[in-house]
Amino acid sequence: MALQAEDITTLHQYAQGVMTRAEHHANTVGSIALALMGAIIWRADKGTIRIRQSAKGLANMLWLEINGKRYVLGYNHADETIELKDRSQTGSILYTFSNATPVTDVESIFRAL
């Protein structure tokens, strides 16, 4: 199940969860996650951000649309990266991000979507 994220409170809660999890077991993506959150807010079509919910709260998967096309961002535990996928959680991986990814790449990638 996914939660529609239409306000700063929901996005704030999601960001806090992502950063807390990154500190504990995903320290390869914490910094880039901040840049990605900015890109999401900047480029997402209004009303299209949805965040996966679990029994423990908001999870590490987010759907959004940019120019009417759906994308998914999710954490890959095996590779310790954040993946941007086409349309669904099983879609083609378009890009992977880690703390080694330059922030300028995030801007360029999201600008081109």
N, C-alpha and C positions, 0 to 999 in steps of 0.2 A: 504494500500500500504506500502511496506517496502523498505528501502534504504540499499543497499549493503554497508557495512562498511569495506573498504579495506585500509584505511589510518588513521593515528593518528589524523588528523583534525576532521574526523567524530566521532571517538571514544571520542575525547576530548569534542566535542559539546554534545554528548550523556551524558558523565559523568557530565558535568556542569549542564545539565538539570535535571538529576536524583538528584544531590546533592541540587540544588535549590529547587526542589519540596519536597525533604526530610526535608529541613529546615522549610518549610512553613506548611506542613500538613502530613508528614510521618516521624516524628522524631524517629520512632522505627526501621528504616532500614538504615539510612544514613551511619553509620560506616560499617555495613556488606556489603553495596552496594560497598564500595571501595574494600573490599576483593574479592567480586564476580567479579568485573571488572578485577581485576588481574587474577583471575582464568579463566575468559573468554579468555583473551588475551593469557594466557599460554596454554590452552588446545584446543581451537577451531581449527578445521581444516582450513587451509588457504583458504580464500575466501568464508567462509560460514557464517560469522556474518551478520545478517540483522536486522535492527532496524525499528520498526513500526513508520510511519509518520502520523501526524494529521495536521489539519489546523494550529495548533499553533506551529508545529515543530516536533521534535523527541519525541516519547511517551515512556511510561514505559514498553515496551515489546520488547524482543530481541530473535531472533532465532539464533541457532548455531548448528554446527555438530561437534561431537567428535568421531573420529574413524568411520566416515561414518554414525553415528546415529544422528538423529535430536532431539534437545531439545529446550524448550522455557522457558525463564525467564520472569516473569511478576509480577507486584505489585498487591496484593489482598487488596483492600480498606477495606473490611469488617473485615479481620483479621489483617490488618496492617503488613503483611509479604510479602516477596518475595518468589514466588513459582517457583520451577524447575519442569517442566512438560515434559512428554513423547510425543515427536513428534509434538504436536499442542497445541494451546491455550486452547483447550477443552480436552486435553489428561490427563492421570492419573497424579496426583501430586506425584512426587517422593520424594521431600524434600521441607521443608519450612525453611526460614531463617529470622532472625531478629537480632537486635543488641545483643540479648542474646546468639546467636549462636557463639560458639568458632571458631576463625579463623582456628584453627587446623582441625575442622570439615569440613570447606570449602575445605581445601587442600585434606583431605582424600576422600571426596565425589567426587571431580573433578578428582582426581587421579584414582579413580575406574571406572569412566565413560568410 
